[in-house]
Amino acid sequence: MLLLIVVLFSVFYLFQINRMTYALCMRREIPEERHPKIFRTINVLITILLVSFYVEVLFAV
């Protein structure tokens, strides 16, 4: 049950972060060729954050 909640939260959170990243790229007028690198970097960092959150919650309960 905990895994399902964390996965649903993570999908929603990643979607929101990607929306904000896209808005940042548009506002700062970052060239299109740099977008994939920016999105990849942010998504990897957020995924690491979410996995560490899951591990912390898993061992705290």
ChimeraX attribute file (.defattr): number of C-alpha atoms within 10 A of each C-alpha:
attribute: neighborCount
match mode: 1-to-1
recipient: residues
	/A:1	5
	/A:2	10
	/A:3	10
	/A:4	9
	/A:5	9
	/A:6	16
	/A:7	14
	/A:8	10
	/A:9	13
	/A:10	18
	/A:11	11
	/A:12	11
	/A:13	15
	/A:14	16
	/A:15	13
	/A:16	12
	/A:17	16
	/A:18	14
	/A:19	12
	/A:20	12
	/A:21	17
	/A:22	16
	/A:23	12
	/A:24	12
	/A:25	17
	/A:26	13
	/A:27	9
	/A:28	9
	/A:29	9
	/A:30	13
	/A:31	9
	/A:32	10
	/A:33	8
	/A:34	10
	/A:35	15
	/A:36	10
	/A:37	11
	/A:38	14
	/A:39	16
	/A:40	11
	/A:41	12
	/A:42	16
	/A:43	17
	/A:44	11
	/A:45	11
	/A:46	16
	/A:47	15
	/A:48	12
	/A:49	12
	/A:50	18
	/A:51	14
	/A:52	12
	/A:53	12
	/A:54	17
	/A:55	10
	/A:56	11
	/A:57	12
	/A:58	11
	/A:59	7
	/A:60	7
	/A:61	6
